[in-house]
Structure formats: C-alpha cells, structure tokens
C-alpha cells in the first residue's frame, strides 16, 4: 500500500503520465474535490474520472489537446494511515500531501495541500487504487490541473 502511494507520486513527478492509469483498477474512481464539498457530502468536484478509460483519455488530452505553460510537480506525502478494511479485498488509507508546482521559468508555488483517501485492492498480484479521493484543503483551486494530483 505504501509502495503504491509512493510509486504513484514518483510516476507523476517524473512526468511518466502514460503509466498513471495503470495505478488504478479498470473500474476505479479518481475524484478531486475540495474539503468543503467533501465534508458537506456534495458530489461536485474539480476532476472526476470513472474507469481507466477516462484516465487514458485524460493522458491523451495532456499530450494533444491541452494548452498550458509547461510545469512539473513534486509530491511530499505524509505517513499513510490505515483507516479500515472495507472488505476481504479492500483496504482504506489516508495520506496527507503537499504538491509544489515548478513552472518552466523556475518559479515554484505550493500548488495543492490536502489528503488522499484511497481504497486499495490487490489485483493480479499488484496493489491498485479502486478509489482515490483527492481532497484539497482550499476551495481556491487553480484551474491548471492538467497533471494528475
């Protein structure tokens, strides 16, 4: 579980975005929302991908359709906490994160702070996310989320 979370962050930080969908099960949910919406139980989010196919489309758009200033991320992830065993095959965890965004110019910003709530399963001998909720502490969200958080 901890290795999955770290490998995910390293893959994104190293801009190996083609690998990003493979961290998820084929029917997984990836949802970015704010703390305010999460705590209110609102389904509204900033990004929502249901299934690996939507994630693959997002990666294709990154390379072919999106126009943005080049930048990279660097994740700092706190120690993961086991929350519960949801079923025989599903474990739920929480990890706090900070993401620093570095622009091509060299400018660095604290881009995102929050927590991941993950449901992790073992599929074909490998840990994968069945659900990854990215809960941002701030409701002020930069619209430039072209790279997964």
N, C-alpha and C positions, 0 to 999 in steps of 0.2 A: 504494500500500500504506500509506504513512504517512498519507495523506489519509483513507483508510478508517478507520484506527485512531483518528485524531483526531475524525472526524465521528461515529463510534460513541460515543465518550466524551462529546462535546458533546450529542448527542441524549439520552443517558441523564441527564446532569447537568441538562439543561434540561427534564427530565420529558416529553420527546416520545416516550413509550413506544410509541405506535401505530406509529412508524417503526422500532422496534427489530428486528422480524422481517425487514424489508427489507434489512438489512445482511448477510443470510445467503442462501445458495443454498436452493432448495426442499427439498433433502435433507440440509441441513447438520446438524452436531452441535455443540451448545453444552453444555459439561460443566464444572461447578465441582467441584473436588476439593481435597484437601489435599496438600501436598508429600510427606508421609509415604506416603499411598496411591499417589501418582503414582510415586514412586521405587521402591516395592515392586511396581509393576505391577498394583495392585489396581483393579478397575473401579468400586469403591464411590465414590460422590460425594455431594455436598450437593444439587446440582441437575443434572438431565440432560434435555435436550430433543433429540429426534431429529426433524428436519424442521421446516420453517417453521410447519406447522400446530400443533405443540405449543407453539411460541413464541407464536403468536397466541392460543392458549388461555390461556397464562400472563398475557398482557397483559389479556385479558378478565377473568380472575380478579382481577387487580390492581384493576380498576375496580369489580367487582361482588361478589366473594366474600371477599376477604381483609380482615381487620380488623387494623389496625396504627396505631401513632402516626405521624402524617404526618412525613416527613423527606425530605431530598434528599442527593444525593451530589455530590462534586467530585473528579474524577479528576486525578491527577498522573501522567503517563506518561513514562517514560524513553525515550531514543532507541531506536528499533527496530533490531534486528539481523537481517540476512538469515541464515538458517540453511542452507537448501538449496533446490535446485529439484527437487521431488519427481517432476515430470513436465514435459512440454512446457507444460502449462497451470497447474500448481500450484506456488506458492512458499510456503515455510515461513519464518515470522519469530518472533522473540521480543521482547517488550516488558515491562519491569518496570513495576509500578504501585503506587500508594498511593491509597486512597479514603478521603476524610474524609466522615463522615456528620454532617449537621446536622439536629437534631431541631427540631420546631416551637417548642420552648421556647428555642431558641438554643444549647443545649448541642452541642458538637462533639466527635467522637471519631474517632480513627484506626480506621476500621471494618475495612479489609482491606488487606493488603500481599501482593504476590506477583508472578506473571508470567503473561503471556498467551503461549501457543504457538498460533500461527494458521497455518492453511493457507488461502491466498488464491487465488482464481481470478478471471479476467475473464469475466463473463457478461453478454451483451447490451451490451458496451462499458463495463461498470461493474465495479469491483473489489468482490468479496463474499467473506465468510468461508464456506469449505466446512467448516471445523472451527475451533472456538475452545475451547481448553482454558484454563480459569481455574484456576491452581494457587496455592492460598493457602499462605503460609509457615507459618501456625499451624494446629494441629489444633483449637484453641479457636475455633469458628465460632459467631457469633451467629446464632440461628435466624431472625432477622428479615431474611431475604434475599427481599424481595418485589419489589425493583427489581433488574433485571439488573446484574451487576458488569461 
